[in-house]
């Protein structure tokens, strides 16, 4: 019997079968990336190639969700998403921008974001993997790892940023275990450069998470001065401690903070980074599942949180100090509306250039995914008078 041209090969059929199980495990509050980690922990004998195939199929399913017929079996829908992904990757013109605008994002998001057509098309591609090299390894890391390209077309120089195009498991490389690089999206790296901390200063990464930006700030400060890193999650702060030890970063203090007016320290800072919790629309290329789980209510609730967080941290800044507000989302309610309202409400703060080193005076900047091949990010800056 001759196999049909539309019949997947054995490896693809296996990936589709595993992906259907991953999708079946999803529950409210459980995102696809977490479901994949849980699944791979259970199916621990799966090899790297199989894991990549399952991950690709899972993300393709959500990327092309608007094209799929929900009456079909999960396996048929996944196969259809993979076919659309391959067709688009091989010939992007095969799928019209109008179709992508109508099907690739939820209707409500159009009221919050003036989506550029180029960004919408980029959302349908696999995301780029970005690395941040430690300063001491900038000149050698790319040669050691191979398949590294330096960042270009950035608003300020980012000599430590590299696009990685290889296939090896970076977490197993000796360079990673020696702390010579971090896996960090370019938009997050540019947020660190927007802070522009100086050696010897005192900074606060107020919503540090697992510490990617904290480690970058420490590197920019040449490990001189003091960094405070706070988060409401104890688990994330423990991850920060492990990452800091690997990166040999020791000029920081980690403290729990729930975002309330009761601050983790009475220290006054030369600079504060508030990388606030947000709806994450800027990460929809990397996390396509979130397109279909995020709601307008999330945006409204998070905008209220962001307003309160900014008000709570503002008093901890020294006169002349620098305040950076960053969110990896693109909604008006969480970006320009928040920044403009803060400027109006706080007469002792004046807007300051986001990327002062570039000579651009803009106090608000949106990093669009199609312009820099990274997550979408909004950054605003102020100086305390």
ABEGO torsion letter per residue (X at the ends): XBBBAABBBAAAAAAAAAAAAAAAABBBGBBAAAAAAAAAAABAABBAAAAAAAAAAAAAAAAAAAABBAABBAAAAAAAAAAAAAAAAABAAABBAAAAAAAABBAAAAAABBBBAAAAAAAABBBBBBBBBBAAAAAAAAAAAEGBBBBBGBABBBAABBBBABABBAAABAAAAAGABBBBBAAAAAAAAAAGBBBGBBBBBABAEAGAAAAAAAAAAGGBEBBBBBBABAAAAAAAAAAAAAAGBABBBBBBBAGBABBABABBBABBBBBBBBAGAAAAAABAAAAAABBAAAAAAAAAAAAAAAAAAAAABBBGBBBBBBBBBABAAABAAAAAAAAAABAABBBBBABAAAGBABABBBBBAAAAGBBBBBBBBBBBX
